[in-house]
Amino acid sequence: MTSIVIVNWNSGPYLERCVRSLQENAPGYEIVIVDNSSEDTSLEFLPGADPPPTLLRNGRNVGFAAACNQGWRASRGEKVLFLNPDTECQPGGVERLAQVLKREPEVWAAAGRLNDSTGAFQAGFNVRVFPSVGCVAAEMLLLDEIWPRNPWTRRYRMIGWDPDSPCDVEQPAAACLMVRRTVLESLSGFDESFEPAWFEDVDLCKRIRGSGGRIVFEPGAHFLHHGATSLRCLAPDAFLRLFHANQIRYFQKHHGSAAAARVRRLVIAGLYLRAVLSAVGLRKHSRTPGLPAGAYWKAARHFVGSREAGA
């Protein structure tokens, strides 16, 4: 049996589209929705859903990792698919992932192919290798924009990789990731210190691979992924602070204090650099225009004033 866990936080109409796509293209699977105290209308369609998903409602936003753990522990499936509410299952998508785990016992997790609304593969997001200090430097110091084909960015974002062939991978996005229940139990699921979101999926994959498990990308399991739908609920400086705090926390956990300190310094330098470029208008003409200068400045000041890991 396979269960599907969806964590919702103010996802608007995307949640309904996700559930309808599952009921149409993957009927019969258990669906568990964990709602992190949404304040929008995203749950209003549920009374009319047939069959109705299991709904767990939190009184506050406990974070993505904690909500995922709630969901899989409340589910019954031997395999658990973690699926973002801004995804839509295409025909056969869930079954393809389940077959990978059924066919290959040494595979502990399987990831599907994420396509955007035009049908294009979401290269650079769907699957990556584990982050290094070098790839953080390339990103924060804008080397990936000045020299897009630099070796650190190419390796991290797997540029030039063939997404049409199944293969072992390191870090697929938890927007669509199926994991064996026995693995979740043995690893205690997601690390809830990565809150409210970001890098909890990288950490889980790192622990799976470090424990000897394989993670496989299945290109035949197609899902539409809209992406970044919950970010609109966060202030820009809050997003930067939370994202980079968990980035630093990841390096502290897996690479030690020295690596985490280097990443912190790169984050501060990169945020100040973006603040200056945005203030003088240069970011408007960038390949990735970015946020207002004040958002970068406030986030940088936070990391200058906070020394603990993941602050």
N, C-alpha and C positions, 0 to 999 in steps of 0.2 A: 504494500500500500504506500502511496505517496501523498504527502500533505503539502499544501502551499501556504506560506506565511507572508502576509503583506502588512507592513508597518505604515500606518497613515498618519500624516500630520498636515492638515489643511491642504489636501491635494485637490480640492475642487472636483470638477467633473472627471478628472483622470481616473480616480478610484473606480467609479462606475464603469468606465470603459474597460478598465483592467479586468474587473470581475466578470463583466458580460463576455469579454473575449475568452476567458477561461471556461465559462459555462457553455459557450458555443464550440470552442475548439479543443477543450480538454475536459469534457463532461465526466462526472463521477469522482473527481478528486476532492478531497477534503480541503476547504479553504478556511483559513483562520486569519481574521483581520484584527490587528492590535492598533487601537487608536490612541495616540498620544495627546489627548485633551484638545482635539481640534475645535476651532471656533467658527469654522465655515459650514457649508451645507454638504460636505462630501459624503456624509453618512445617510442622507435623507432617502436615497434610493433603496436602502436595504430592506425595508418592509415588503417591497414588491419583488425582491430577488427570489428566484425559484431554481434550485433550493437555496434557502438563506444560508450565508456563511456564518461561521461562529464568530462572534464579536466580543472582544475584550476591550473595555474602555478604561483608560487610566485617568485619574483625577488631575494629573499634571504630565508634562512632557518628561518622561523618564529617560529619553534618549533612544537612538536607533538600536544600539547593542542590547540594552536591557529589554526593549520591546521585542526584538527578535528572540531573545531567550524565553520570554513569556510565551511567545507564539509556539515555538517548537516544543516546549514542555507541555503545553496544553493540547498539542496535536497527537495523532495516533500513528502516523505513517512511519515506516522503516526508513524512508527517504524524505527529506524536507527540502522543498524549493523555496528559497528566499527570493521574493519578487517585489520590485518597487511598484508603487501604485501608479507611476507614470509609464508603465510598460503595457503592452498588449500582446497576448499570446497569439502566435500564428498557428495554423493547423499542424498538429503533430509535435509542437515544440516541447511540451512537458514530457510526452511519451519518449521522445528521442533521448532526453537527458536521463530518464529513468532506465532506459534500456542500456545506456552506457554503464551505469552502476550495477545493473543486474548481470551484465555480460562480463565485467572485469572486476573481480573482488578486490584487487589491489588498488583500484581507483576509489579514493575517498570522497571526491567532490567532482562535479561536472558543471561547466558553464555553457550557456547558450550564446548564440550570435545576436548582437544588438544592432539594429538598423535604425536610422533616423526616418523621419516622415517621408523622405524622398526614396527610401529603400536602400540608401547608401550605408555601408558598414561603418560603425563608429570607431574608426581607427584611432589609436592613441588613448582611448578610454576603455573600450571593452576588455582588453587584456594588456597587461604590462608586466615587466619584470619587477622584482623587489627594488625599492628605491635605494640609492646610494648617496653619499655626501656629494659626489661628483655631479649627479643629475640634479640635486637640489641647487648646487652652485650654478649650473647651466641655466636653470629656470629663474632663480631669484636675481641673478645678475644680467638677465635678458640675453644671455648668449644664444638661447634657442631662437631668438628673433634675429639677432645679428648674423648668426651662423646656424641656420635651421638644421643643417645636416651634420652638426657636431656629433661626435661618437657617443657622448653621454646621453643626449636626448634621443638619438636614434635607438640606442639599446633600451633605454627605459620605456619608451613609447612603442617599441617594436616596429619601427618604421621599415617598410619593405617586407614585412612578414606576410605570408600567404594565409589569409583568413578562410580560404576554401578547403583547407586540409585539417582534419582532426589531429591534435598533437597535445603533448604534455605542456602545461603552462605553469607560471608561478603565481600570478596575481590577477585573476579575473575579478571584475567588479561584482559586488554583492547585489547589484540591481537585478541579477539573474544568476543565482548560484544554488545548485542542489548539493546537499551534504548528507551523508549517511547519519542516521540517528546515533548509532554506536560511536561515531566519531565525535559528534557534538557532546555526547555524554562523557566520553573519555577526556575531552579537552575542556569540559565545563562551558561549552558554547563560546559566545562572543565575550570579549573582555569589556566589562561595563565601565571601566575607567575612561574609555574613549567616548566621552559624551560631549555634546549631544549626538554628534555624528562625525564621520571621516576617520579613516585609518583603522577602524575596527575590522573591516574586511581584509585589509592588508595583513593585519596582525593574525587573524584566524588562518589565512592561507599560509603565512610564515610558519605557524605552529603545526599545521597539517604537513607541510613539506618537511619540517624539521623532525617530525615524528615518523617519517618514512612513508607517508602517504603520497599518492599521485593525484594531481588535479588535471583534468582533461577538458580541452575546448572542443565542443561538438558543433561544427558549422552548420549542420543540418537542422539544429533546433533554433528556429527563427523567432525573434521577439522584436516588436516595435518599441523603441525607447524615446520618449520625448525629452527627458532630461532636465535637471535643475528646477523642477517645479516648486519645490519647497523653499528655495533660496529667496523667493520674493517676500517671504515672511520674516527675513532677517535683515537688520541694518547692515550696510556694507562693511563697516569696521568690525561689527560683531562676527560676521562670517570670517573675515581675515584672522581675527583673534582666535576663534575656535578651531579653524582649520589648521593654522600653523601650530597652535598649542598641541594638538593631537599628532601633528607631524613630529614635533620635538619629542613627545612622549613615546612615539614608536621607536625613534632612534635610541632614546634612553633605555627602553626595554630590551631591544634586540642587539644594540651595538655599543652600549655603555655611555658613561658620562662624557667622555672626551668627544665622541661623535655627536652627541646631543648638543654639547656646547658649540661645536663648529656649526651645526645646523642653525642654532639660535642666532649666532652672529651673522650667518648668511641671510636669515629671515629679516633681521633688523636692517641690514645693509640693503636688501632688496626692496623692502617697504619704503625706506627713505628715498631710494633711487626712484621708485615709482611716484612718490609724493612730489619730488622735484620736477620730474618730467611731466606729470599731470598739471602741476601749477603753471608751467610755462607753455602748456598746450601741445607738447610733443606727443603725448599718449593718444591724442585724438587721431593721429595719422598712423598709429601703430597697427600691426596685424591683429593684435588683441587690445583694443582701446582701453579697457580697464575701468577703474572706479575714480571717483573724485579724489583730489589730492588730500583733503581732510581725512578721508577714511584710512588711507595709507599711513598718514601721520599719526593718527590716534592709535592704530594698531601697533606701529613701531614703538611708540612711547610705552605701550603696555609691556612689551617684551624687554624694553630697556629697564623697566622698573620691577620686573618679576624674574627671579632667578631660579625658582624651583622647576623641576622637570615637568614639561607640559603646561607651564603657566601661560 
